Every structure is written in structure tokens, then in C-alpha cells.
């Protein structure tokens, strides 16, 4: 009899709690929040939550890496509204999108200082000035991912703008950047803060230009890629910039990279991308940079490979990097 009474009491207490939980679950589902118990009704959430965007910095004091030589790369006016400047170290650089309402910088270099005192950030600043691009016009700084050669000058460049241009990257990238041990690709001077997050499917509008953000993890967990409309005279084209390049030595990350290539392909097919680029010029479609530099007035732009060739001449390069890593992992028994 006592056991029945205890069971009845448990039912009486459990039913209201279950109903209340169900009500909260429905409210969460209606707001598009995934709570772990509602697999079939979860919706993506793009709004930023109330979590502080700048957790405590764990990096401490990091000495600046020293490189023997840094030389400028560019400036290249790729299209009427898209420029590239960089340096010889890893052949890495940044893109500058020129809109009717100001400039958007994509990536921020390494912040490296050569032994002769040459400074990576200053090299690119001088190249931008040569191209007639003024930091006073910079309105946004977008970071593709959380590696040293893509975030290095972000803080310095933000300080050169007024009002301060917001710095943005993915939430995963920012969390990694704040917590990952200081070594290799996560060295250098990390940004002290960012101002907003990039998310998959986001469209960033400035003036007459809209940039589409595509999540492509694998090279790093927080990598984002970009789709940008460009023009040259009366011609219009669409650039697909793959945010990452190297494939990490891990089955999980290599498979994720492969999946990201296919995901980016789908987004670029829908956008009709006909130009494929990367922050590292060695990852551009074979031969296009040399042809671009040798181009004569009136000749077609060699960077335009065509929407029909975007996959075979651009994305297949990244798949091949995956295949090479798969073979390496097999050969080493990993």
C-alpha cells in the first residue's frame, strides 16, 4: 500500500512537470532554438545571443614572429570594384571590395615583422594607398578564419578607421582564437576583440554590393568563404573566394573539408560564380595570375574562367588536396 502511494505521488508530481517542459520546448521551437529534445522541429538560429562577445584573453604576451624577408604583392585591380594586396610570405594577402558606400576588407594579413624591420601590415597599407584606397573609407573588416596569416593586422586597421570599422568572423573561429594554444597557425598578435559574427547564409549589404557568406569548415573549424558580385566596365561577374586552403592531417577534418567544397560548389552554382580566388595566390586556378599580369589593354580578363568551368578549374584543386591528404593518412596508418 505504501509503495502504491509513493508511485501515485510521483505521477502527480511528474505530469505537471512534463507538461511544463513540453510548453517550454514548444516555446523554444517556435523561437527556432534547438533544445536537444525536438529533433524534427529545430530551425537554424542566426541572431546573436546574449553571451559576451569578448571573453577574457588567454593569449598573454606573444613575441612577434620574425621572417627574413617580406616583399609586397600587388596592388592588383582585379575588377573595377575588387582589389588584392599581399606579401611574399606564404603568398598571402587581402581583398578590398569597393562599394558605393565605402570599402570592405576581407582578411587582415599576418602582422609579421622581417629582420630588416619591414612590416607586413605597413606593406599592404602602402599598396592600398598606391591603388587609391583610403582607410578612412573602410567600413567593415571580415576575417575568413582563425589563422595568423588572416587576422594579424585586424586591430591595427580598425584603429586606422573612424568610426571604427567593425571586425567580424565566425563564432566558432572566435572561440578557437581565444582559447587555442599559442603555436604555429595560432601564433602572433591575436585581435583583442571582434564586433560581430559571420554565419552561414548571411548576406552583408553595403551600398550597391551584397556579399554572401558560406560556412566551409575543414581548413579550420571556423572557416568562412565569400561570394561577391564584381564588374568590369559593362560586364558583370561573380567571385567565389574559398576561405581555406590546406587540409589538416585528420580524417575528420579532411572529410569535413571535402564536404565544405561540395557545399561551396552548390552555393556558387546558384550564384553563377565564374571567378575563383583565394587569399593565397598560389591557390588561384592554374595560370590565371600570370595571364592577368601579362594582360594587355582590351584583352579579356583571364581571371574569368566561366561558370561552367568554376568546378573543374577551381574547386577540383581543393578536392585534390583532400585526396592527397586521404592518401597520406592511409600511408601512415592513421
C-alpha positions in Angstrom: 0.0 0.0 0.0 2.8 2.3 0.9 4.5 1.6 -2.5 1.3 2.5 -4.4 1.1 5.8 -2.5 4.7 6.7 -3.4 4.0 5.8 -7.1 0.8 7.9 -7.2 2.7 10.8 -5.7 5.4 10.5 -8.3 2.9 10.6 -11.1 1.1 13.6 -9.6 4.5 15.5 -9.5 5.7 14.2 -12.8 2.8 15.1 -15.1 2.7 18.9 -14.4 6.5 19.0 -14.8 6.3 17.1 -18.1 3.5 19.4 -19.4 5.6 22.5 -18.3 8.7 21.1 -20.0 6.6 20.5 -23.2 5.3 24.1 -23.1 8.9 25.4 -22.8 10.0 23.1 -25.6 7.3 24.4 -27.8 8.2 28.0 -27.0 11.9 27.2 -27.8 10.9 25.5 -31.0 8.7 28.5 -32.0 11.7 30.8 -31.5 13.9 28.5 -33.6 16.0 27.2 -30.7 17.3 23.7 -30.7 16.9 22.2 -27.2 18.1 18.7 -27.8 14.7 17.0 -27.5 13.0 18.3 -30.5 15.0 16.9 -33.4 12.3 17.3 -36.1 11.3 20.9 -35.5 14.7 22.6 -34.9 15.4 25.6 -37.1 18.7 27.5 -37.7 19.2 30.4 -35.4 21.1 33.3 -36.9 20.6 36.0 -34.3 23.4 36.6 -31.8 22.7 35.5 -28.3 23.4 37.4 -25.1 26.7 35.6 -24.5 29.6 38.2 -24.1 31.3 38.5 -27.4 34.7 39.1 -25.9 35.7 36.6 -23.3 38.9 37.0 -21.3 42.0 36.9 -23.4 44.1 33.8 -22.7 47.0 34.5 -25.0 49.3 36.5 -22.7 52.3 38.3 -24.2 53.3 36.8 -27.5 56.5 37.7 -29.2 56.2 38.8 -32.8 57.4 36.1 -35.3 60.4 37.2 -37.3 60.7 36.4 -41.0 63.9 37.0 -43.1 62.2 38.9 -45.9 58.8 40.3 -46.8 58.1 41.9 -50.1 54.8 43.3 -51.4 52.5 41.6 -53.8 50.3 43.9 -55.9 48.4 46.1 -55.8 46.2 44.2 -58.3 43.0 45.8 -59.5 41.3 42.5 -60.3 38.0 44.2 -61.3 36.5 47.7 -61.1 35.4 47.0 -57.6 37.8 44.3 -56.3 41.4 44.7 -55.4 44.1 42.4 -53.9 47.2 43.3 -51.9 49.6 41.0 -50.2 53.2 39.9 -49.4 55.6 37.2 -50.4 55.3 35.3 -47.1 53.0 32.4 -48.0 51.9 34.5 -50.9 49.0 35.6 -48.7 47.1 38.9 -48.9 43.7 40.6 -48.5 40.9 41.6 -50.8 39.3 45.0 -50.8 35.8 45.4 -52.1 34.9 48.8 -53.3 31.2 49.7 -52.9 29.2 52.9 -53.4 29.2 53.4 -49.6 32.8 52.5 -48.7 35.3 49.7 -48.6 35.1 46.2 -47.2 38.4 44.4 -46.3 38.4 40.6 -46.4 41.2 39.2 -44.2 44.0 41.1 -42.5 47.4 39.6 -43.2 50.0 38.2 -40.8 51.3 41.2 -38.8 54.8 39.8 -39.3 58.0 41.9 -39.0 61.0 41.0 -41.1 64.6 41.1 -39.7 65.2 44.3 -41.6 62.2 45.9 -40.0 59.8 45.6 -42.9 56.3 45.2 -41.5 53.6 43.1 -43.2 50.8 45.5 -42.2 52.6 48.5 -43.5 53.5 46.8 -46.8 49.8 46.3 -47.5 48.8 49.7 -46.3 51.3 51.3 -48.7 50.0 49.1 -51.5 46.4 50.1 -50.8 47.5 53.8 -50.9 49.1 53.2 -54.3 45.8 51.8 -55.5 44.0 54.9 -54.3 42.2 53.1 -51.4 41.9 55.1 -48.2 41.4 53.6 -44.7 39.1 56.5 -44.0 36.6 54.7 -46.4 36.9 51.3 -44.7 33.5 50.3 -43.3 34.0 46.6 -42.4 36.8 44.0 -41.9 35.7 40.4 -42.5 38.1 37.6 -41.4 37.8 34.3 -43.2 39.2 32.2 -40.3 41.3 32.0 -37.2 44.8 31.6 -38.5 47.7 34.0 -38.0 48.0 35.0 -41.7 44.4 36.1 -41.9 43.9 38.1 -38.7 47.2 39.7 -37.9 46.5 43.4 -38.9 42.8 43.5 -37.9 43.3 45.5 -34.7 45.7 48.0 -36.3 43.5 48.5 -39.3 40.4 49.0 -37.2 42.3 51.7 -35.3 43.0 53.5 -38.6 39.3 53.9 -39.4 36.8 56.3 -37.9 34.3 55.5 -36.8 36.0 52.1 -36.0 35.1 49.6 -38.7 33.5 46.5 -37.2 35.6 43.3 -37.3 33.7 40.1 -38.0 34.4 36.4 -38.1 32.6 33.2 -37.3 31.6 32.4 -33.7 33.5 29.1 -33.9 36.6 30.8 -35.2 36.4 33.4 -32.5 36.0 30.8 -29.7 39.0 28.9 -31.2 41.1 32.1 -31.4 40.5 33.0 -27.8 41.3 29.5 -26.4 43.6 27.7 -28.8 47.2 27.2 -27.5 49.7 29.7 -28.9 51.6 27.8 -31.6 52.0 27.7 -35.4 48.9 29.0 -37.1 47.5 30.3 -33.9 50.5 32.5 -33.0 51.2 36.1 -33.5 49.2 39.0 -32.1 45.5 38.0 -31.9 42.8 40.6 -32.1 41.7 41.8 -28.7 38.1 41.8 -29.7 35.7 41.4 -32.6 32.4 43.2 -33.0 30.0 40.7 -34.7 29.8 37.2 -36.0 29.6 35.8 -39.5 27.2 32.9 -40.1 26.3 30.6 -43.0 23.8 32.1 -45.4 24.4 35.6 -44.2 24.3 38.5 -46.7 26.2 41.6 -45.9 25.0 44.7 -47.6 27.0 47.9 -48.1 26.0 50.5 -50.7 25.5 48.8 -54.0 27.2 45.5 -53.0 25.9 42.3 -51.3 28.5 39.7 -50.1 27.2 36.2 -49.3 28.8 34.2 -46.5 29.2 30.4 -46.8 30.4 28.2 -43.9 33.3 26.0 -45.2 34.9 24.3 -42.1 37.8 21.9 -42.5 40.9 24.0 -43.1 39.9 25.4 -39.7 36.7 24.8 -37.8 35.6 28.4 -38.2 36.4 29.0 -41.9 34.0 31.1 -43.9 34.0 31.6 -47.7 32.6 34.5 -49.7 30.6 35.1 -52.9 31.0 38.7 -54.3 29.5 40.3 -57.3 32.0 42.3 -59.3 32.1 44.3 -62.5 34.5 45.3 -65.2 33.1 48.0 -67.5 29.7 46.8 -68.5 30.5 43.2 -67.7 29.3 41.6 -64.5 30.8 38.6 -62.9 30.6 36.7 -59.5 33.7 35.8 -57.5 33.8 32.8 -55.2 36.6 33.1 -52.6 37.4 29.9 -50.8 38.2 30.8 -47.2 40.7 28.0 -46.5 43.4 26.2 -48.4 45.5 23.5 -46.7 43.9 20.2 -45.5 44.6 19.3 -41.9 46.1 15.9 -41.1 43.0 14.3 -39.6 40.3 12.1 -41.1 37.5 14.1 -39.5 38.8 17.5 -40.7 39.7 16.2 -44.1 36.3 14.7 -44.7 34.8 18.0 -43.4 36.9 19.9 -45.9 35.7 17.7 -48.7 32.1 18.2 -47.6 32.7 22.0 -47.5 34.0 22.0 -51.1 30.7 20.4 -52.2 28.7 22.8 -50.1 30.5 25.8 -51.5 30.0 24.3 -55.0 26.3 24.3 -54.5 26.2 27.9 -53.3 28.5 29.1 -56.2 26.4 27.3 -58.8 23.3 29.1 -57.5 25.2 32.4 -57.6 26.7 31.6 -61.0 30.3 32.2 -59.9 32.7 32.5 -62.8 35.8 33.6 -60.9 37.6 31.5 -58.3 40.1 33.2 -55.9 41.8 32.6 -52.5 43.8 34.7 -50.0 46.8 32.7 -51.1 47.6 33.4 -54.8 49.2 30.0 -55.3 45.7 28.6 -54.9 44.1 30.5 -57.7 43.3 28.5 -60.8 46.4 27.4 -62.6 47.9 30.1 -64.8 45.4 32.8 -64.3 47.5 35.2 -62.2 50.4 35.1 -64.7 48.0 35.7 -67.5 46.4 38.5 -65.6 49.7 40.2 -65.1 50.6 39.8 -68.7 47.2 41.0 -69.9 47.2 43.8 -72.5 44.5 46.6 -72.7 41.3 45.4 -74.3 42.0 41.7 -73.7 39.5 39.5 -71.8 40.2 39.2 -68.1 42.0 35.8 -67.5 40.5 35.6 -64.0 37.1 34.9 -65.5 37.1 31.1 -66.0 33.4 30.8 -66.6 30.6 29.4 -64.5 30.8 26.1 -66.5 34.5 25.7 -65.5 34.3 27.0 -61.9 34.1 23.5 -60.5 36.7 21.8 -62.8 39.3 24.6 -62.8 38.8 25.9 -59.3 37.1 23.6 -56.8 38.7 20.4 -58.2 42.0 21.8 -56.9 40.7 21.7 -53.3 39.3 18.2 -53.8 42.7 17.1 -55.0 44.3 18.4 -51.8 41.8 16.3 -49.9 42.7 13.2 -52.0 46.3 13.8 -51.2 45.6 14.0 -47.5 43.5 10.9 -47.6 46.4 9.0 -49.2 48.8 10.4 -46.6 46.6 9.3 -43.8 46.3 5.8 -45.3 50.1 5.5 -46.0 50.8 6.5 -42.4 48.2 4.1 -41.0 46.3 6.9 -39.2 
